[in-house]
Amino acid sequence: MRVPNRTPAPATASARVRERLEAADHRYFANDNISAFLEPGDLDAIKAEVEAAVDHVLDSLVIDTARDHNTRETAQRVARMYLSEVFSGRYLPAPEATEFPNAEGLNELMIVGPITIRSACSHHLCPIIGRVWIGILPNARSNLIGLSKYARLTDWIMSRPQIQEEAIVQLADLLETLITPDGIAIVMEADHFCMHWRGVKDDNTQMINSVMRGQFLDNASLRREFLTLIRLRQ
């Protein structure tokens, strides 16, 4: 009897997840969320893979992790940090953001911030630390979300390797989809440790960028009001 050819399953959890992503033609760049393609047990298995890989990096850096008490568990700590903390926005679904109707038909400018942001640049995996201000101009059809949800959603977007220019657009897209306001404005200000810690080693340079959509883009007075009010908070 002829035995049908069987393609062996990928040997590692990361390879299995990558296979699912590619079969679905789903992008998996550093700042993409891939939680929908993870199955039970995948994260623990990937964490073990990362731990082994970091241990190999330390070995290649000629660090005696077997006898150095300071680095003996570094690989384990780094793996846990990447998967469960600083890059968790890649592996966990978006936090629940209960929406409620704009029953009173609010249509005045709302500003949330400054919200502390913590991320890592996708070029060097060095920290990005800063603040973000969010302006919303709701309408009668807008869905409103609780104040704390702005911070949780911002953290979810930032908890993955990012570049600031893309992170602010991802945040604007997410909030615009959830709230459907007449306008959204976001200003982000951050220190990039790939400049502070390495390279030019300039401690004073920050990056500030903004996204203006809807009425904030079309109405100069509204844009000026938002920028004036956040300047008063600095």
C-alpha positions as CSV (number, residue, x, y, z in Angstrom):
1,M,0.0,0.0,0.0
2,R,1.3,3.4,-0.9
3,V,1.9,5.7,2.0
4,P,1.0,9.3,1.2
5,N,3.7,11.9,1.6
6,R,3.4,14.0,4.7
7,T,5.1,17.3,5.2
8,P,6.6,17.3,8.7
9,A,5.3,19.9,11.0
10,P,7.7,22.8,11.7
11,A,10.1,21.9,14.5
12,T,9.7,25.1,16.6
13,A,6.8,27.1,17.9
14,S,8.0,30.2,16.2
15,A,8.2,28.4,12.8
16,R,4.7,27.1,13.3
17,V,3.4,30.6,14.0
18,R,5.3,32.0,11.0
19,E,3.8,29.3,8.8
20,R,0.3,30.3,9.9
21,L,1.0,33.9,9.2
22,E,2.4,33.3,5.8
23,A,-0.4,30.9,4.8
24,A,-2.9,33.8,5.7
25,D,-0.7,36.3,3.9
26,H,-0.6,38.3,7.2
27,R,2.2,40.8,7.7
28,Y,4.4,40.2,10.8
29,F,6.7,43.2,10.9
30,A,8.2,44.2,14.3
31,N,5.3,46.6,15.1
32,D,2.5,44.2,14.0
33,N,0.2,42.4,16.3
34,I,0.1,38.6,15.7
35,S,-2.1,37.5,18.6
36,A,-4.8,36.0,16.4
37,F,-2.3,33.4,15.0
38,L,-1.1,32.1,18.4
39,E,-2.4,28.9,19.9
40,P,-2.3,27.7,23.5
41,G,1.2,27.0,24.6
42,D,2.9,28.9,21.7
43,L,4.0,31.8,23.9
44,D,5.7,29.6,26.5
45,A,7.4,27.6,23.8
46,I,8.6,30.8,22.0
47,K,9.8,32.2,25.3
48,A,12.0,29.1,25.7
49,E,13.3,29.6,22.2
50,V,14.2,33.2,22.9
51,E,15.9,32.2,26.2
52,A,18.1,29.7,24.3
53,A,18.9,32.3,21.6
54,V,19.8,35.0,24.2
55,D,22.0,32.5,26.0
56,H,23.8,31.9,22.7
57,V,24.3,35.7,22.2
58,L,25.8,36.0,25.7
59,D,28.1,33.1,24.9
60,S,29.2,34.8,21.6
61,L,29.9,37.9,23.6
62,V,32.3,35.8,25.7
63,I,30.4,36.1,28.9
64,D,30.8,33.2,31.4
65,T,27.1,32.8,32.4
66,A,27.9,29.5,34.1
67,R,30.0,31.2,36.8
68,D,29.0,34.8,36.6
69,H,26.2,35.1,39.2
70,N,25.0,38.4,37.6
71,T,24.3,36.9,34.2
72,R,23.4,33.3,35.1
73,E,19.7,34.0,34.6
74,T,19.9,36.9,32.2
75,A,18.7,34.9,29.2
76,Q,15.6,33.9,31.1
77,R,14.9,37.4,32.3
78,V,15.4,38.9,28.8
79,A,13.0,36.3,27.2
80,R,10.4,37.0,29.8
81,M,10.8,40.8,29.4
82,Y,10.4,40.6,25.6
83,L,7.4,38.3,25.5
84,S,5.5,39.4,28.6
85,E,6.4,43.1,29.0
86,V,8.2,45.4,26.5
87,F,6.9,43.6,23.3
88,S,3.7,42.2,24.7
89,G,1.7,44.4,22.3
90,R,2.7,42.0,19.5
91,Y,1.5,38.9,21.2
92,L,-1.6,39.9,23.2
93,P,-5.0,41.0,21.8
94,A,-6.0,44.6,22.3
95,P,-7.2,45.4,25.8
96,E,-11.0,45.6,26.2
97,A,-12.2,49.2,25.6
98,T,-15.9,49.3,26.5
99,E,-17.6,51.8,24.3
100,F,-20.7,53.7,25.3
101,P,-22.9,56.0,23.2
102,N,-22.6,59.7,23.3
103,A,-26.0,60.1,24.9
104,E,-25.6,63.8,25.5
105,G,-24.4,64.5,22.0
106,L,-21.1,66.0,23.3
107,N,-19.2,67.8,20.5
108,E,-16.6,69.8,22.4
109,L,-12.8,69.2,22.4
110,M,-11.6,66.6,24.8
111,I,-7.9,66.2,25.6
112,V,-6.2,63.2,27.3
113,G,-2.6,63.4,28.4
114,P,0.2,63.5,28.9
115,I,0.2,59.6,28.8
116,T,3.6,58.1,29.4
117,I,4.9,56.0,26.6
118,R,7.5,53.3,26.7
119,S,8.7,51.4,23.7
120,A,11.9,50.3,21.9
121,C,13.2,51.4,18.5
122,S,13.0,48.6,16.0
123,H,16.5,49.5,14.6
124,H,18.6,48.9,17.8
125,L,16.0,47.7,20.4
126,C,17.0,50.7,22.5
127,P,14.3,52.3,24.8
128,I,12.0,55.1,23.6
129,I,10.5,57.0,26.5
130,G,8.1,59.9,26.2
131,R,4.6,61.3,26.4
132,V,1.6,61.6,24.2
133,W,-1.4,63.9,24.1
134,I,-4.7,62.9,22.5
135,G,-7.3,65.3,21.3
136,I,-10.8,64.1,20.3
137,L,-13.7,66.0,18.8
138,P,-16.7,63.7,19.2
139,N,-20.1,63.9,17.5
140,A,-23.5,62.6,18.4
141,R,-22.7,59.3,16.7
142,S,-19.3,58.8,18.3
143,N,-18.6,56.0,20.7
144,L,-17.0,57.2,23.9
145,I,-14.4,55.2,25.9
146,G,-13.3,55.4,29.5
147,L,-10.4,57.7,30.4
148,S,-8.1,54.8,31.4
149,K,-8.6,53.1,28.1
150,Y,-6.7,55.7,26.3
151,A,-3.6,54.8,28.4
152,R,-4.2,51.1,28.0
153,L,-4.6,51.3,24.2
154,T,-1.6,53.6,23.9
155,D,0.5,51.1,25.9
156,W,-0.7,48.2,23.7
157,I,0.4,50.1,20.5
158,M,3.8,51.1,22.0
159,S,4.6,47.8,23.6
160,R,6.3,46.4,20.5
161,P,9.4,47.5,18.5
162,Q,8.5,50.8,16.9
163,I,9.6,53.8,15.1
164,Q,7.8,56.9,16.4
165,E,6.5,58.0,13.0
166,E,4.6,54.8,12.5
167,A,3.5,54.3,16.2
168,I,1.6,57.6,16.2
169,V,-0.3,56.6,13.0
170,Q,-1.1,53.2,14.4
171,L,-2.5,54.9,17.5
172,A,-4.6,57.4,15.5
173,D,-6.0,54.6,13.3
174,L,-7.0,52.5,16.4
175,L,-8.7,55.4,18.2
176,E,-10.4,56.7,15.0
177,T,-11.9,53.2,14.4
178,L,-13.1,52.9,18.0
179,I,-14.5,56.3,18.5
180,T,-15.4,57.6,15.0
181,P,-15.0,61.3,16.0
182,D,-15.2,64.4,13.8
183,G,-11.5,64.9,14.5
184,I,-8.5,63.4,16.1
185,A,-5.2,65.0,17.0
186,I,-2.2,63.3,18.6
187,V,1.2,64.8,19.6
188,M,4.0,62.5,20.7
189,E,7.2,63.6,22.3
190,A,10.0,61.1,23.1
191,D,13.6,60.5,24.0
192,H,15.3,57.9,21.9
193,F,18.1,56.0,23.6
194,C,19.5,54.9,20.3
195,M,20.7,58.6,20.2
196,H,21.4,59.0,24.0
197,W,23.2,55.8,24.6
198,R,25.0,55.1,21.4
199,G,25.9,56.8,18.1
200,V,26.0,60.5,18.5
201,K,25.3,60.2,22.3
202,D,23.2,63.4,22.3
203,D,21.2,63.6,25.6
204,N,19.2,66.7,24.7
205,T,17.5,65.7,21.4
206,Q,13.9,64.7,21.4
207,M,11.6,63.8,18.6
208,I,8.1,65.5,18.4
209,N,5.6,64.5,15.8
210,S,1.8,64.8,15.3
211,V,-1.1,63.5,13.5
212,M,-4.1,65.7,12.7
213,R,-7.2,64.3,11.1
214,G,-10.7,65.5,10.3
215,Q,-11.6,68.9,11.9
216,F,-8.2,69.3,13.4
217,L,-6.7,69.3,9.9
218,D,-9.4,71.5,8.4
219,N,-10.1,73.9,11.2
220,A,-7.0,76.1,12.1
221,S,-8.7,77.5,15.3
222,L,-9.5,74.0,16.7
223,R,-5.9,72.9,15.9
224,R,-4.5,76.0,17.6
225,E,-6.8,75.5,20.7
226,F,-5.5,71.9,21.1
227,L,-1.8,72.9,20.7
228,T,-2.2,75.8,23.1
229,L,-3.9,73.7,25.8
230,I,-1.3,71.0,25.7
231,R,1.5,73.6,25.8
232,L,0.0,74.9,29.0
233,R,0.4,71.4,30.5
234,Q,4.1,71.2,29.8
